[in-house]
Amino acid sequence: MTTVYVSQILLWLVVVGLSLVCLALIRQVGLLHERLAPAGALAMNQKIRAGDTVADVPVTALDGTSYMFGKNKNGKSDLLFFMSPDCPVCKTLLPTIRSFEAKEHNWLDITLASDGAEKAHMELVKAEKLDPARYVLSEQLGRAFGVSKLPYAVLIDETGKVASLGLVNSREHLESLVEAKERGVASIQDFMKRKAMEQQG
């Protein structure tokens, strides 16, 4: 019986010790999180930059409507979201895109863009209940914006100029494009660099 009691006591001491270690690790993770700079969309485009005027590109929406993308006549900004039916991250962002558009509809339009076989895109539109009028297929559009990885987004302001752009993997990344536009920078990373330089100077 003595052996059982001793083993139980030792077991409880180990459990308490592990609990204290976990609490210490949680505290350290919290401190590290506070020190990290905000993670925005990663701007990695060398073809087009913030401030560039968007060139008109002919596109055709999945509802059959053809028009020149870039000719913004309604005074709104436009978020161009490049995606693919084969991109898992793109699909997980679609609910975020819908809620984002509903929340910001008074100043922002969202256009989904891709290329490839129309059938796969129509199936995605049906499955995700997307608006085919706001979903365009154009390889030329992707080339014009220098898109090499997905999902990628470009925020175009009401004057037809690129406000911000970058890879987007979360709602935080999407919101960072809007914040970058408001701060007049290409990305949150650029803002943090400027801030660091100002502090050093």
Phi, psi and omega per residue, in radians:
M1 nan -0.647 -3.130
T2 -1.052 -0.693 3.130
T3 -1.093 -0.686 3.126
V4 -1.115 -0.802 3.137
Y5 -1.074 -0.753 -3.133
V6 -1.125 -0.744 -3.139
S7 -1.135 -0.655 3.104
Q8 -1.136 -0.751 3.125
I9 -1.093 -0.787 3.122
L10 -1.094 -0.673 3.125
L11 -1.100 -0.757 3.124
W12 -1.157 -0.631 3.093
L13 -1.115 -0.699 3.098
V14 -1.126 -0.764 3.137
V15 -1.073 -0.800 3.125
V16 -1.092 -0.727 3.130
G17 -1.087 -0.778 3.117
L18 -1.120 -0.645 3.110
S19 -1.106 -0.735 3.115
L20 -1.126 -0.687 3.105
V21 -1.114 -0.741 3.122
C22 -1.088 -0.757 3.112
L23 -1.077 -0.711 3.111
A24 -1.119 -0.715 3.118
L25 -1.139 -0.721 3.112
I26 -1.057 -0.735 3.125
R27 -1.099 -0.737 3.141
Q28 -1.156 -0.682 3.099
V29 -1.104 -0.719 3.104
G30 -1.076 -0.759 3.112
L31 -1.126 -0.708 3.124
L32 -1.129 -0.698 3.131
H33 -1.084 -0.673 3.135
E34 -1.160 -0.535 -3.092
R35 -1.438 -0.344 -3.097
L36 -1.279 2.475 3.063
A37 -1.256 2.687 3.125
P38 -1.061 2.405 -3.119
A39 -1.610 2.000 3.119
G40 -1.858 -3.112 3.087
A41 -1.098 2.355 -3.090
L42 -1.429 1.949 3.120
A43 -1.448 1.980 -3.095
M44 -2.306 0.387 -3.071
N45 -1.594 2.223 3.125
Q46 -1.797 -0.101 -3.059
K47 -1.612 -0.643 -3.117
I48 -2.375 2.494 -3.061
R49 -2.255 2.899 3.085
A50 -1.032 2.347 -3.116
G51 1.750 -0.318 3.109
D52 -1.235 2.494 3.064
T53 -1.378 2.346 -3.113
V54 -1.310 2.185 3.099
A55 -1.343 2.553 3.116
D56 -1.212 2.277 3.137
V57 -2.242 2.242 3.111
P58 -1.243 2.270 3.141
V59 -2.360 2.800 3.064
T60 -2.257 2.151 3.121
A61 -1.352 2.836 -3.113
L62 -1.186 -0.240 3.065
D63 -1.526 0.054 3.106
G64 1.691 -0.126 -3.124
T65 -1.303 2.261 3.078
S66 -1.897 2.410 3.124
Y67 -2.794 3.027 3.127
M68 -1.690 1.948 3.099
F69 -1.298 2.329 -3.096
G70 2.109 -0.461 3.107
K71 -1.492 1.511 -3.109
N72 -1.549 1.938 -3.059
K73 -1.902 -0.050 -3.064
N74 -1.787 0.094 3.081
G75 1.341 0.153 -3.131
K76 -1.769 2.831 2.960
S77 -1.431 2.837 -3.110
D78 -2.316 2.204 3.049
L79 -1.739 2.014 3.139
L80 -1.705 1.982 -3.064
F81 -1.893 1.923 3.129
F82 -1.513 2.268 -3.043
M83 -2.619 -3.117 3.094
S84 -2.654 2.531 3.090
P85 -1.083 -0.377 -3.132
D86 -1.593 0.049 -3.090
C87 -1.733 1.902 -3.107
P88 -1.063 -0.703 3.142
V89 -1.131 -0.677 3.117
C90 -1.015 -0.782 -3.121
K91 -1.131 -0.679 3.141
T92 -1.181 -0.379 -3.135
L93 -1.515 -0.217 -3.078
L94 -1.045 -0.757 3.068
P95 -1.056 -0.642 3.102
T96 -1.136 -0.723 3.118
I97 -1.063 -0.775 -3.135
R98 -1.105 -0.797 -3.135
S99 -1.192 -0.606 3.117
F100 -1.114 -0.760 3.134
E101 -1.161 -0.704 3.128
A102 -1.106 -0.660 -3.104
K103 -1.298 -0.630 -3.020
E104 -1.912 0.306 -2.995
H105 -1.085 -0.382 -3.081
N106 -1.238 -0.346 3.131
W107 -2.294 -0.071 -3.015
L108 -2.353 2.334 2.959
D109 -1.891 2.546 3.118
I110 -2.075 2.255 3.096
T111 -2.063 2.222 3.058
L112 -1.569 2.399 -3.071
A113 -2.345 2.495 3.110
S114 -2.845 -2.973 3.046
D115 -2.600 -3.122 -3.134
G116 1.819 -2.912 -3.081
A117 -1.146 2.293 -3.078
E118 -1.119 -0.565 -3.058
K119 -1.016 -0.816 -3.120
A120 -1.081 -0.646 -3.130
H121 -1.255 -0.669 3.106
M122 -1.127 -0.650 3.095
E123 -1.136 -0.685 3.104
L124 -1.148 -0.757 3.118
V125 -1.011 -0.759 -3.131
K126 -1.193 -0.775 -3.099
A127 -1.166 -0.672 -3.076
E128 -1.702 0.004 3.142
K129 0.974 0.901 3.127
L130 -1.603 2.833 3.117
D131 -1.524 1.950 -3.121
P132 -1.089 -0.375 3.129
A133 -1.282 -0.335 -3.134
R134 -1.914 0.354 -3.119
Y135 -2.206 1.960 -3.063
V136 -1.981 2.567 3.042
L137 -1.935 2.034 -3.128
S138 -2.832 1.897 3.056
E139 -1.148 -0.584 -3.136
Q140 -1.106 -0.630 3.138
L141 -1.134 -0.762 3.105
G142 -1.081 -0.711 3.119
R143 -1.163 -0.668 -3.116
A144 -1.087 -0.578 -3.132
F145 -1.730 0.110 3.068
G146 1.094 0.643 -3.095
V147 -1.388 2.156 3.137
S148 -2.103 -0.366 3.126
K149 -2.355 2.661 -3.111
L150 -2.121 2.708 -0.130
P151 -1.335 2.544 -3.082
Y152 -2.318 2.517 -3.116
A153 -2.372 2.543 3.086
V154 -2.253 2.188 3.094
L155 -1.739 2.063 -3.120
I156 -1.869 2.228 -3.072
D157 -1.356 3.124 -3.040
E158 -1.193 -0.226 3.122
T159 -1.656 -0.025 3.131
G160 1.562 0.304 3.112
K161 -1.899 2.627 3.104
V162 -1.195 2.136 3.126
A163 -1.604 -0.769 3.134
S164 -2.829 2.840 -3.085
L165 -2.844 2.791 3.084
G166 2.791 3.022 3.037
L167 -1.197 2.420 -3.138
V168 -2.249 2.120 3.139
N169 -2.082 0.021 -3.084
S170 -2.774 2.966 3.068
R171 -1.087 -0.618 3.114
E172 -1.026 -0.710 3.124
H173 -1.143 -0.732 3.104
L174 -1.074 -0.796 -3.140
E175 -1.150 -0.501 3.136
S176 -1.173 -0.495 3.086
L177 -1.143 -0.721 3.108
V178 -1.161 -0.751 3.133
E179 -1.113 -0.689 3.109
A180 -1.097 -0.703 3.097
K181 -1.062 -0.782 -3.121
E182 -1.136 -0.550 -3.133
R183 -1.555 -0.105 3.110
G184 1.293 0.563 3.114
V185 -2.185 2.871 -3.112
A186 -1.293 -0.551 -3.113
S187 -2.772 2.902 3.097
I188 -1.128 -0.569 3.090
Q189 -1.053 -0.725 3.100
D190 -1.090 -0.708 3.130
F191 -1.094 -0.760 3.137
M192 -1.133 -0.649 3.101
K193 -1.121 -0.772 3.129
R194 -1.087 -0.740 -3.130
K195 -1.106 -0.732 3.129
A196 -1.127 -0.693 3.125
M197 -1.156 -0.679 3.110
E198 -1.121 -0.682 3.128
Q199 -1.195 -0.626 3.110
Q200 -1.242 -0.618 -3.131
G201 -1.341 nan nan
